[in-house]
Amino acid sequence: MTLSKLAVPKITFSKSIGFRKELNRRVEAYFETENISQRDNLAMYLKTAIICAWVLSAWLFILFVPSSGLVKILGCVVLALGMVAFAFNVGHDANHGSYSSRKWVNSLFGFALDVLGASSYLWRYSHNKLHHTYTNIAEHDFDINGEGLVRLSPDQESRWFYRYQHIYTWLLYGFLQTHWFVEDINVLLLKRKYYNHEIPTPKPADVITFFAFKVFWLAYVIGLPLWLGYTPLQIIVGFVITTVIFSFIVALVFRVAHVVDNAEFITPDPETSNVDDEWAICQVRTTVDFAPKNHFLNWYLGGLNYQVIHHLFPHICHIHYPKLSKIVKEVCDEFEVEYRVNETFAEAIVSNYRLVKALGNS
């Protein structure tokens, strides 16, 4: 056993008290009673077609339709918003296996993240495995890794410049997509781990696919516009507008579900690495829904505003989350587990701001 493996304490959760079992029973009963499928839903396929048409038409318009610079900029904004919908609704569900019951369908649509410059191979480990298993546990949940630039957990080390993080973190959000592209290569070739969790050893096909999509991303983002006669300055402006808007929204949405002042951060026992609670209850404690009555966000965010439901049932397609939230709320009430919700998106953003500022000053 290597030293890196020895350095990773195995986090364990206390024996089940029946909360998760009752949740699963009632959710399964709901799908059986309503006679509907957890995945492979017509509504999801229709949604995918609309989003794909949105992204493709915006991209083709920017490239091929003669128009003024201002209209091109507007096209970049529309494209960025479509890319967000593509990532949240298609790529996110598919990489959780909740898009379809067919593995090959999930794999195919899971490449949505690769098309956007990220790596579905690494995402499935850093997000599905580490974040969903160890939510809000420092040094295990990679989604609260501040890369030494920001402090996102009370269990992380404090630095003097964090006192300004509530100001500069908004600027960092805009670099997420570029960071994905660069850091993925660094992790696969050099680091080979997140924190001290070693990534699964990639097969040759995984490596080929990884780099093929990286080249493809550069080709259609930079190479194709150059070939069509756009100037380097025009390409830079278009890239910055699109990637900053896309990155900002994606980063913000993931932050306001966990890094908020009404979510909890879990600290395992330092000697036993045990968490004195059931895993499913920890998911509710560390996660906060937001804007559940906002019909546009319910559609646009791919169910990520129902983050509690997503963490408890990541294998179920997000179009079912609004109905499942009622079941989860009932079970939470019966087991005296607080189901937290920020009623609006603005409330969630303010809650995130308060926590980030507090963490920077403590």
C-alpha positions as CSV (number, residue, x, y, z in Angstrom):
1,M,0.0,0.0,0.0
2,T,1.4,3.4,-1.0
3,L,1.8,6.3,1.3
4,S,-0.8,8.3,-0.6
5,K,-3.4,5.6,0.0
6,L,-2.4,5.4,3.7
7,A,-2.9,9.1,4.0
8,V,-6.6,8.8,3.0
9,P,-8.7,8.0,6.0
10,K,-11.8,5.9,5.1
11,I,-14.8,8.0,6.0
12,T,-17.6,5.9,7.5
13,F,-21.1,6.8,8.4
14,S,-23.1,5.6,11.3
15,K,-25.5,2.7,10.9
16,S,-28.7,3.5,9.1
17,I,-31.7,4.5,11.3
18,G,-34.1,3.8,8.5
19,F,-34.3,7.3,6.9
20,R,-32.8,6.3,3.5
21,K,-34.7,3.0,3.5
22,E,-38.0,4.8,4.0
23,L,-37.1,7.4,1.4
24,N,-36.3,4.7,-1.2
25,R,-39.5,2.8,-0.4
26,R,-41.8,5.8,-0.9
27,V,-40.0,6.9,-4.1
28,E,-40.2,3.5,-5.6
29,A,-43.9,3.3,-4.7
30,Y,-44.5,6.7,-6.4
31,F,-43.1,5.5,-9.7
32,E,-45.0,2.2,-9.5
33,T,-48.3,3.9,-8.6
34,E,-47.9,6.6,-11.3
35,N,-46.6,3.9,-13.8
36,I,-43.8,6.2,-15.0
37,S,-40.1,5.5,-15.7
38,Q,-37.3,7.0,-13.6
39,R,-35.3,7.5,-16.8
40,D,-35.8,7.4,-20.6
41,N,-38.6,10.0,-20.4
42,L,-40.1,11.6,-23.6
43,A,-40.1,15.0,-21.9
44,M,-36.3,14.7,-21.3
45,Y,-35.6,13.8,-25.0
46,L,-37.7,16.7,-26.1
47,K,-35.9,19.0,-23.8
48,T,-32.6,17.7,-25.1
49,A,-33.7,18.4,-28.7
50,I,-34.7,22.0,-27.8
51,I,-31.4,22.7,-26.0
52,C,-29.2,21.1,-28.8
53,A,-31.1,23.2,-31.4
54,W,-30.5,26.3,-29.2
55,V,-26.8,25.8,-29.0
56,L,-26.2,24.7,-32.6
57,S,-28.3,27.5,-34.1
58,A,-26.5,30.1,-31.9
59,W,-23.1,28.7,-32.9
60,L,-24.0,28.6,-36.6
61,F,-25.4,32.1,-36.5
62,I,-22.3,33.5,-35.0
63,L,-20.1,31.8,-37.5
64,F,-22.0,32.2,-40.8
65,V,-24.6,34.9,-40.6
66,P,-23.3,38.3,-41.7
67,S,-24.1,40.9,-39.0
68,S,-22.7,43.7,-36.9
69,G,-20.3,43.3,-34.1
70,L,-23.0,44.1,-31.5
71,V,-25.2,41.4,-32.9
72,K,-22.4,38.9,-32.8
73,I,-21.8,39.7,-29.2
74,L,-25.5,39.1,-28.5
75,G,-25.1,35.8,-30.3
76,C,-22.2,34.9,-27.9
77,V,-24.5,35.6,-24.9
78,V,-27.2,33.4,-26.3
79,L,-24.7,30.7,-27.0
80,A,-23.3,30.8,-23.5
81,L,-26.7,30.5,-22.0
82,G,-27.5,27.5,-24.2
83,M,-24.2,25.9,-23.2
84,V,-25.2,26.2,-19.5
85,A,-28.5,24.5,-20.3
86,F,-26.6,21.8,-22.2
87,A,-24.2,21.1,-19.4
88,F,-26.8,21.1,-16.6
89,N,-29.6,19.2,-18.3
90,V,-27.8,16.8,-20.7
91,G,-24.2,16.3,-19.6
92,H,-25.0,16.3,-15.8
93,D,-27.8,13.8,-16.0
94,A,-26.1,11.5,-18.4
95,N,-22.9,11.3,-16.4
96,H,-24.9,10.4,-13.3
97,G,-26.6,7.6,-15.3
98,S,-30.0,9.3,-14.8
99,Y,-30.6,10.2,-18.5
100,S,-31.3,6.7,-19.7
101,S,-31.4,3.1,-18.4
102,R,-29.1,2.2,-21.4
103,K,-25.4,2.6,-20.5
104,W,-24.4,3.5,-24.1
105,V,-27.0,6.3,-24.2
106,N,-25.6,7.8,-21.0
107,S,-22.1,7.5,-22.3
108,L,-23.0,9.2,-25.5
109,F,-24.8,12.2,-23.9
110,G,-22.2,12.3,-21.2
111,F,-19.7,13.5,-23.7
112,A,-21.6,16.8,-23.5
113,L,-19.1,17.8,-20.9
114,D,-16.2,16.9,-23.1
115,V,-17.7,19.0,-25.9
116,L,-17.6,21.9,-23.5
117,G,-13.9,21.5,-22.6
118,A,-14.2,19.4,-19.5
119,S,-13.7,15.6,-19.1
120,S,-16.6,13.3,-18.4
121,Y,-14.1,10.6,-17.3
122,L,-12.6,12.8,-14.5
123,W,-16.0,14.4,-13.7
124,R,-17.5,11.0,-12.9
125,Y,-14.9,10.5,-10.2
126,S,-14.4,14.0,-8.8
127,H,-18.1,14.9,-8.8
128,N,-20.1,11.6,-8.7
129,K,-17.7,9.8,-6.3
130,L,-16.0,12.4,-4.1
131,H,-18.6,15.2,-4.0
132,H,-21.7,13.0,-3.7
133,T,-20.2,10.7,-1.2
134,Y,-18.4,13.2,1.0
135,T,-20.5,16.3,0.6
136,N,-19.0,19.3,2.4
137,I,-16.3,17.2,4.1
138,A,-13.0,19.1,3.7
139,E,-10.1,17.2,1.9
140,H,-12.6,14.8,0.4
141,D,-15.3,16.8,-1.4
142,F,-13.5,18.2,-4.4
143,D,-16.4,20.6,-5.2
144,I,-15.4,22.7,-2.2
145,N,-11.8,22.7,-3.1
146,G,-10.8,26.4,-3.4
147,E,-7.4,25.6,-5.0
148,G,-5.7,27.7,-2.3
149,L,-7.4,30.8,-3.7
150,V,-10.6,30.8,-1.6
151,R,-11.8,29.2,1.7
152,L,-15.0,27.3,1.3
153,S,-15.2,25.3,4.5
154,P,-14.6,26.2,8.2
155,D,-12.3,23.1,8.3
156,Q,-9.9,24.6,5.7
157,E,-6.9,26.6,6.6
158,S,-7.3,30.4,6.8
159,R,-5.0,32.8,5.0
160,W,-4.8,36.6,5.3
161,F,-6.0,37.4,1.8
162,Y,-9.2,35.4,2.3
163,R,-10.6,38.4,4.0
164,Y,-11.2,39.8,0.5
165,Q,-12.5,36.6,-1.0
166,H,-16.1,37.8,-0.9
167,I,-15.0,40.4,-3.5
168,Y,-12.6,38.5,-5.8
169,T,-14.4,35.1,-5.8
170,W,-16.9,36.6,-8.3
171,L,-14.0,37.2,-10.8
172,L,-12.7,33.7,-10.3
173,Y,-16.1,32.2,-11.4
174,G,-15.5,33.4,-14.9
175,F,-12.4,31.2,-15.4
176,L,-14.1,27.9,-14.6
177,Q,-14.3,26.5,-18.2
178,T,-10.7,27.4,-18.9
179,H,-9.7,25.9,-15.6
180,W,-11.4,22.7,-16.5
181,F,-9.5,22.4,-19.7
182,V,-6.1,23.0,-18.1
183,E,-6.6,21.2,-14.8
184,D,-8.0,18.1,-16.4
185,I,-4.7,17.6,-18.3
186,N,-2.7,18.3,-15.2
187,V,-4.7,15.7,-13.2
188,L,-4.6,13.0,-15.8
189,L,-0.9,13.3,-16.7
190,L,0.7,14.5,-13.5
191,K,-1.3,14.7,-10.3
192,R,-3.3,11.5,-10.9
193,K,-5.4,12.4,-7.8
194,Y,-7.9,14.8,-6.2
195,Y,-6.6,15.6,-2.7
196,N,-5.2,12.2,-1.8
197,H,-7.8,10.2,-3.6
198,E,-6.2,8.6,-6.6
199,I,-8.2,8.7,-9.8
200,P,-9.1,5.3,-11.5
201,T,-6.4,4.2,-13.9
202,P,-7.6,5.2,-17.4
203,K,-7.7,2.6,-20.2
204,P,-6.0,3.5,-23.5
205,A,-9.5,4.3,-24.9
206,D,-10.1,6.7,-22.1
207,V,-6.9,8.6,-22.7
208,I,-7.5,8.7,-26.5
209,T,-11.0,10.0,-26.0
210,F,-9.8,12.5,-23.4
211,F,-7.3,14.1,-25.7
212,A,-9.4,13.8,-28.8
213,F,-12.1,16.0,-27.2
214,K,-9.5,18.5,-25.9
215,V,-8.3,18.9,-29.5
216,F,-11.9,19.0,-30.8
217,W,-12.7,21.8,-28.3
218,L,-9.7,23.9,-29.4
219,A,-10.6,23.2,-33.1
220,Y,-14.1,24.5,-33.0
221,V,-13.5,27.3,-30.5
222,I,-10.4,28.7,-32.2
223,G,-9.4,26.7,-35.3
224,L,-12.7,26.9,-37.1
225,P,-13.3,30.7,-36.7
226,L,-9.7,31.3,-37.9
227,W,-10.2,29.1,-40.9
228,L,-13.4,31.0,-41.7
229,G,-11.5,34.3,-41.7
230,Y,-12.2,35.8,-38.2
231,T,-9.4,37.8,-36.8
232,P,-7.6,36.7,-33.6
233,L,-9.1,39.8,-31.8
234,Q,-12.6,38.8,-32.8
235,I,-12.0,35.2,-31.7
236,I,-10.6,36.4,-28.3
237,V,-13.5,38.7,-27.7
238,G,-16.1,36.0,-28.6
239,F,-14.3,33.4,-26.5
240,V,-14.1,35.7,-23.5
241,I,-17.7,36.7,-23.6
242,T,-19.0,33.1,-24.1
243,T,-16.7,31.3,-21.6
244,V,-17.0,34.0,-18.8
245,I,-20.8,33.9,-18.9
246,F,-20.9,30.1,-19.1
247,S,-18.4,29.7,-16.3
248,F,-19.9,32.3,-14.0
249,I,-23.4,30.7,-14.1
250,V,-22.1,27.2,-13.7
251,A,-19.8,28.0,-10.8
252,L,-22.5,30.1,-9.1
253,V,-25.2,27.5,-9.3
254,F,-23.0,24.8,-7.8
255,R,-21.9,27.1,-5.0
256,V,-25.3,28.2,-3.9
257,A,-26.5,24.7,-3.1
258,H,-23.7,23.8,-0.6
259,V,-21.6,26.8,0.2
260,V,-24.3,28.8,2.0
261,D,-24.7,29.8,5.6
262,N,-27.7,27.5,6.2
263,A,-25.9,24.4,5.0
264,E,-23.7,22.3,7.4
265,F,-20.1,21.2,7.0
266,I,-19.3,17.7,8.3
267,T,-16.2,17.0,10.4
268,P,-15.5,13.3,10.9
269,D,-14.1,12.1,14.2
270,P,-10.4,12.8,13.9
271,E,-9.5,9.4,15.4
272,T,-12.0,7.1,13.8
273,S,-12.9,9.1,10.6
274,N,-16.5,8.3,11.4
275,V,-19.4,10.6,10.8
276,D,-22.0,10.2,13.6
277,D,-25.0,10.2,11.3
278,E,-26.6,8.3,8.4
279,W,-25.2,9.1,5.0
280,A,-28.6,10.2,3.6
281,I,-29.3,12.5,6.5
282,C,-25.8,14.1,6.0
283,Q,-26.8,14.8,2.4
284,V,-29.8,16.7,3.6
285,R,-27.8,18.5,6.3
286,T,-25.1,19.7,3.8
287,T,-27.4,20.7,1.0
288,V,-30.0,23.4,0.4
289,D,-32.6,23.7,-2.4
290,F,-33.3,27.1,-3.9
291,A,-36.1,28.7,-5.9
292,P,-38.4,25.7,-6.1
293,K,-41.3,27.8,-7.3
294,N,-39.4,29.4,-10.2
295,H,-40.7,27.6,-13.2
296,F,-38.0,28.9,-15.5
297,L,-35.1,27.8,-13.2
298,N,-36.8,24.4,-12.7
299,W,-36.5,23.9,-16.5
300,Y,-33.2,25.7,-17.2
301,L,-31.0,24.4,-14.3
302,G,-31.7,20.7,-14.9
303,G,-33.1,20.2,-11.4
304,L,-30.0,21.5,-9.7
305,N,-32.1,23.9,-7.7
306,Y,-33.6,20.8,-6.2
307,Q,-30.1,19.8,-5.0
308,V,-31.3,17.8,-2.0
309,I,-33.3,15.6,-4.2
310,H,-30.5,15.2,-6.6
311,H,-28.0,14.1,-3.9
312,L,-30.5,11.6,-2.5
313,F,-31.5,10.2,-5.9
314,P,-28.8,11.1,-8.5
315,H,-29.8,8.1,-10.6
316,I,-33.3,9.5,-11.3
317,C,-33.9,12.0,-14.1
318,H,-34.2,15.5,-12.9
319,I,-37.6,16.1,-14.5
320,H,-39.1,14.2,-11.6
321,Y,-37.5,16.3,-8.8
322,P,-40.4,18.7,-8.1
323,K,-42.7,15.7,-7.3
324,L,-40.1,13.9,-5.4
325,S,-39.4,16.9,-3.2
326,K,-42.8,16.5,-1.6
327,I,-42.0,12.9,-0.7
328,V,-38.6,13.9,0.7
329,K,-40.1,16.7,2.8
330,E,-42.7,14.3,4.3
331,V,-40.0,11.8,5.3
332,C,-37.7,14.5,6.6
333,D,-40.5,15.8,8.9
334,E,-41.3,12.3,10.2
335,F,-37.6,11.7,11.1
336,E,-37.2,15.3,12.4
337,V,-34.5,16.1,9.8
338,E,-34.5,19.7,8.6
339,Y,-35.1,20.1,4.9
340,R,-33.6,23.5,4.1
341,V,-34.8,25.7,1.2
342,N,-33.9,29.2,0.1
343,E,-37.1,30.3,-1.5
344,T,-35.5,32.4,-4.3
345,F,-32.3,32.4,-6.3
346,A,-31.4,35.8,-4.8
347,E,-31.8,34.4,-1.3
348,A,-29.4,31.6,-2.2
349,I,-26.8,34.1,-3.6
350,V,-27.0,36.3,-0.5
351,S,-26.6,33.2,1.7
352,N,-23.5,32.2,-0.3
353,Y,-22.1,35.7,0.0
354,R,-22.6,35.8,3.7
355,L,-20.8,32.5,4.3
356,V,-17.9,33.3,1.9
357,K,-17.4,36.6,3.7
358,A,-17.6,35.0,7.1
359,L,-15.1,32.2,6.2
360,G,-12.7,34.9,4.9
361,N,-12.8,36.8,8.2
362,S,-12.5,33.8,10.6
